[in-house]
Amino acid sequence: MHQEIGLTIVFMLIFILDLFLPADNKKLVQPVAITLLIVQLIVNIVPHEGTLFGGMFYTTPIANVMKSILTIGTILVFLQSSKWLKRPDTAHKTGEFYILTLSTLIGMFFMISAGHFLLFFIGMELATIPMACLVAFDKYKANSAEAGAKFILSALFSSGIMLYGISMIYGTVGTLYFDDIPTLLTGSALQVLALVFFFSGLGFKLSLVPFHLWTADTYQGAPTTVAGYLSVISKGAAAFALMTILTKVFTPMTADWSTILSIIIVTTITVANLFAIIQSNLKRFMAFSSISQAGYIMLAVISGSTQGMTSLVYYIFVYIAANLAVFGVINAVEQHTNSLVDRSDYNGFYSTNPKLTMIMTLALFSLAGIPPFAGFFSKFFVFAAAFNSGYSVIVFIALVNTIISLYYYLLIVKAMYITPSDNPVEKFQSSTSMRISLVICVAGILLLGVVSSVYGVINTLAGA
């Protein structure tokens, strides 16, 4: 529980700092928050394992790695939020942004390390409710309040469905401890329904079809920084928790949940790709891109193996670098132009901002799975995990969909390099913290795929 304690200490320090800091010094919150998170990351970088609260909370080496990856992603999001939080309408709420974000991260940590369904549910709600506040952060601008309302209403409904499923599990087995449930499962109709309801609740968090309808509107209305956080950090924690629970708790019902996942994977990737093609608003485009990526992540989950767990954690690591690079560029352009970002706004972008164009291109190529970028290797490993577990048909369908995704990612590249514009975005320089974030993201895109020791270390810890 070292990481949870460390993160709680960071949360309390930021809360106290924001409480007593004069209004004109709120800009100090960002460097303090980032520094404290880096310290927390370094202190807890060595994986460990153990249990607490009578088995309700447990941690493993691979869970520690997942938490460290999510912490790195949160640091990148904090770096990208600098200019946005200096605006007159958000400067007075700087502390609130960091407090709410850290609250969601603590909730995700509890989701990852839960050994009991009630602790898992508490962690999920702790991650979800502050997230609704973040989505509605710009409540007087750009449909943010509407996005927050859609998010929280969908979240409440999905949480209710999940809680109903958990109650069915308790009603049929008499316990909510992950370790005790498998031996008591019989695969009865009520337990299958409980599995479906539980999966539906996490399907919302992962934006899987058909639980995805909130995603595009929420991403469009939310602040770009928050949309980036929601697309990678929240999704990563939910994917890890889902795989852990399916393989640890519902092992006797593998045939049932693998059938559900097979259908969900095919529909999610296909529907998301088809809808992504017709999007012009880049934030809505990235929403459907993230839905598609969630489908690919589920290939690791359906394998149900150690290789699947390794490829899932590795995929999320690479996905954080690539996706936050795209959202970073969108955020930088949006803050500079102070307008909604449409794909047509990027026409001729290379002629005025070649560096940002190159970063966006590298990130999109990685998301599309083009070699030699890290996204190619992450897709290869999840495909391999699913194929080795006997899901060759699903892997083939996913491969076909990868070609479709390449097309819509290249639409943005075409706009930036080829499509002419009489009024391209003028040359500008993004903030120092944004540039640091983008450099880290590009390093991840270029190095995570070719430095094989990264995958090797994750694989070793997954099997520990």
Sequence and secondary structure as in RCSB ss.txt:
>XXXX:A:sequence
MHQEIGLTIVFMLIFILDLFLPADNKKLVQPVAITLLIVQLIVNIVPHEGTLFGGMFYTTPIANVMKSILTIGTI
LVFLQSSKWLKRPDTAHKTGEFYILTLSTLIGMFFMISAGHFLLFFIGMELATIPMACLVAFDKYKANSAEAGAK
FILSALFSSGIMLYGISMIYGTVGTLYFDDIPTLLTGSALQVLALVFFFSGLGFKLSLVPFHLWTADTYQGAPTT
VAGYLSVISKGAAAFALMTILTKVFTPMTADWSTILSIIIVTTITVANLFAIIQSNLKRFMAFSSISQAGYIMLA
VISGSTQGMTSLVYYIFVYIAANLAVFGVINAVEQHTNSLVDRSDYNGFYSTNPKLTMIMTLALFSLAGIPPFAG
FFSKFFVFAAAFNSGYSVIVFIALVNTIISLYYYLLIVKAMYITPSDNPVEKFQSSTSMRISLVICVAGILLLGV
VSSVYGVINTLAGA
>XXXX:A:secstr
 HHHHHHHHHHHHHHHHHHHS GGGGGGHHHHHHHHHHHHHHHT S   EEEGGGTEEE HHHHHHHHHHHHHHH
HHHHHTHHHHTSTTTGGGHHHHHHHHHHHHHHHHHHHHBSBHHHHHHHHHHHHHHHHHHHTTTTTSTTHHHHHHH
HHHHHHHHHHHHHHHHHHHHHHHS  BTTTSGGG    HHHHHHHHHHHHHHHHHHT TTS TTHHHHHHHS HH
HHHHIIIIIHHHHHHHHHHHHHHTSGGGHHHHHHHHHHHHHHHHHHHHHHHHT  BHHHHHHHHHHHHHHHHHHH
HHH SHHHHHHHHHHHHHHHHHHHHHHHHHHHHHHHHTS  BGGGGTTHHHH HHHHHHHHHHHHHHHT TTSHH
HHHHHHHHHHHHHTT HHHHHHHHHHHHHHHHHHHHHHHHHHTS  SS        HHHHHHHHHHHHHHHHTTT
 HHHHHHHHHHHT 
